[in-house]
Amino acid sequence: MNLLTMSRNGIIAICALISLNSCKKNSDSDKTGTEVVLTNHSTTPVLAKKLAGFESLEMFSLIGSDDVLSGSPSFVFGGSADGAGLIKNNDGGYYFLVNHEDNFAVSRITFDKTFKPTKGEYILNSNGGIWRLCSATMATQSEHGFGPLFLTSGESGEESRTHGINPLETNFVANASKEIAALGRTSAENAVPLNKNAYPGKTVIIIGDDDSGAEGGQVLLYVSNTVGDLTNGKLYTLRRKDQNIKERDMLEGTGYDVEFVEIPNAATLTGRQLQVAAAGLSSIRFGRVEDLDYGKGNATANRDIYFNVTGQATTGANADFSRTKYGRVYKLALDATNPLVGRVECILDGDNRTTGKAKEFQNPDNILVTEKYVYIQEDANSYGDETHDAYIYQYNIATKELKKVIELDHRRTASDAAKYNVGGTSTFGSWEYGALIDVSETIGIDNTFMLCIQPHTWRGDKYKGVDGGALRPNENQASQIVIIKGLPK
C-alpha cells in the first residue's frame, strides 16, 4: 500500500468515525465518560426559579417526600432537608446523606450508576440524632486526609454536640448517638474540616456556633497534630487581638487581626460552661454564626474561611445592636503556617440597607465556596419586613460583585398551590434552603450541584415521624433535593 492510499484510507476512516459520532446523542455521559444522566426523577416540580442572568442553568427534581423508591417502597423522604454529602459506594453507585433538620435525623439515599434514586433509609433517627441537625460536611480521604465521615452538628441549644457517621456503614444502629466529645458542646451549625493541604499533618476543623444568648455566637477551631484525630485535639475560640468583643465594631471592608485562644478541658465542659469560658476569653460575640466553608483550588485558598452570620433581632441580648440584624458574610484568612492566627474581614454587610451591595440580605444561612465564587443562601428570620423569597447569591471573590442566582418558588398561584401552602398563602421568606454542595467531581459532570430545599408550608400527616425515632413523632414537613447544572465554579 503506498502513502497516498494509506492517507486516503485514513481520511475515509476518520470521516466515518466523525459521521458515526455525529449520530450519537450529545449527552452528559458522552462528553464526560460518566454513566450519570441528569433528568427529573421526582413527582415534585422544582420549587425554585432561575433569576436574570442565569437563564442557562438547568434544574432537575431528583427526590421529594412524595416519591416511592423501588428498593424501599415504605421509605418516606423526610422534611427540612439541610446538610448533605455525596460519596461513591462500593456497588458502583452513590450514597447521599442528608440531615432532616426538624426530624433530628439523617437519611441515606442510594443512587444507581445513572444517578437514579433507588433506595432510602434512616441511618440516624431522632433517638440517635437527639438535636436539630443543620449543616453538615462529608469528610473524605481525598479532600481532608481522613474519612469517609459525615460530620453533622446538633443545634438545639448550647448542650448539643456534633455526630460523626460512617456513610458506608452496613450494620448501623439508627437510634445510637455518634457524638464527638472533643468538638465540644455548642449550638453548632456546622463542623468543617479544612482541606488536607491547608496544614499538612494536622486536623483542623472550623465550627460555627449559632447562638443568640448573652455570650453570642462563637467561631471555634479544633486542632490536632495528627491527621484524622477527633479525640485528642484542643478547642479554641476566635477573638480580636485588641479583645474588642462587639461584632458591629468591625466595619465592612476593613481587616482585623485575630487569634484563636484555647478553651481548657473543652471536651469535658457542659455547653453552658463552654460558653462562659469562651466569653471569659473575650471571644467575638457574633449574632448567630451559621455555615462555614473554605476556598478551593490551592493551599492558600484552603486557608481562607468564609462564614455567614445570620443575624438576630435588636432585642434582648442584641438590644444594643452590637451584633448584625440582617446578616453578614466574613472572610477569615488564616496564617500560612499557624492556624491559630489570622485576619478577619466583613465582606458583605446586610445592615447597610441604603447603599450596601448586600442591602437586600434576609439573613444568610448556608454557604458554599468554589474556586471563584461564594454562594450564599438566605433563611429569613421572620422580622415581618421581608420583601422577597429566599435568594441564592453569587459573590465573585476576585471582583467582589454580588449577583442573585435563584429564588425559591412557593407556587402561590399554581394549580397545586394548596399542597405547598398549607395553612394559607405562605409569606415572603418563609421557606429556606438547606445545603448546596458541589458534586461535579464525584459524578463526573462539570459545574453540577445538589441543592436541598425546605418548603416549610408543605406539610401533611403522611410525613409524620417518618424517621422511625420517638423524639419527633409529630414532625410533618416535606422537602426535596434538586440538581443544578451549569452553575459556574
Beta strands, then each sheet from edge to edge (+ up, - down):
strand 1: 48-50
strand 2: 58-64
strand 3: 81-88
strand 4: 94-100
strand 5: 105-111
strand 6: 117-124
strand 7: 133-139
strand 8: 149-154
strand 9: 162-165
strand 10: 188-193
strand 11: 203-209
strand 12: 219-224
strand 13: 234-240
strand 14: 255-262
strand 15: 289-294
strand 16: 304-309
strand 17: 328-334
strand 18: 341-349
strand 19: 364-369
strand 20: 373-378
strand 21: 391-396
strand 22: 402-408
strand 23: 432-438
strand 24: 448-454
strand 25: 480-485
sheet 1: 1+ 22- 21+ 20- 19+
sheet 2: 2+ 25- 24+ 23-
sheet 3: 3+ 4- 5+ 6-
sheet 4: 7+ 8- 9+
sheet 5: 10+ 11- 12+ 13- 14+ 18- 17+ 16- 15+
end
